Amino acid sequence: RGNFAANFMNTIIIVGGAIVLSMALSAMVSYAIARRKLRIGNALEDMYSISYLIPCMVGLTPLFLLARFLGLFDTRMIMILTFAARAIPFCVMIMAPFFRTVPTQLEEAAYIDGATPWRAFLQVILPLVRPAFVTAGIFLFIDYWSDYMYGLMFISDPGKNTISMGMLAFRVVSGFK
């Protein structure tokens, strides 16, 4: 009756999708901040750092209304999108310094060898910043896996519950207080 297999699969889908999306977006933003000569690069990095200081509970009500308006309420997609959006400032704070440590000569050598900017980014730069991905991924996995508030807020169908919501249902059904 606990339906733990479905809850586990829902959690794997949500956590996996959110980590992939947040890592991909964060890598591109961090690379642009660290490598490209943007006039607002430092200000953009400061904005990401400051936005990480805002508690996520502040935006729950507007996010709930937006999810209802867009028809995403009670779907896994709203969980994936909110987790990814919430994680981008944290990932940028971790990844941007790593991108700064990679020598620009490696990128220039890739350009001389005929690589496009995307290919240089994907095949030269990203493998060198793998420790940043692992670090951010571990923190995000732990945060997403144990999240309770967003599941309680956006999921009402018991078949789409995450493992933390399933544990609550198990506690209620079993009579433990």
Secondary structure by P-SEA (a helix, b strand, c coil): ccaaaaaaaaaaaaaaaaaaaaaaaaaaaaaaaccccccaaaaaaaaaaaaaacccccaaaaaaaaaaaacccccaaaaaaaaaaaaaaaaaaacaaaaaaccaaaaaaaaaacccaaaaaaccccccaaaaaaaaaaaaaaaaaaccccccccccccccccaaaaaaaaaaaaccc
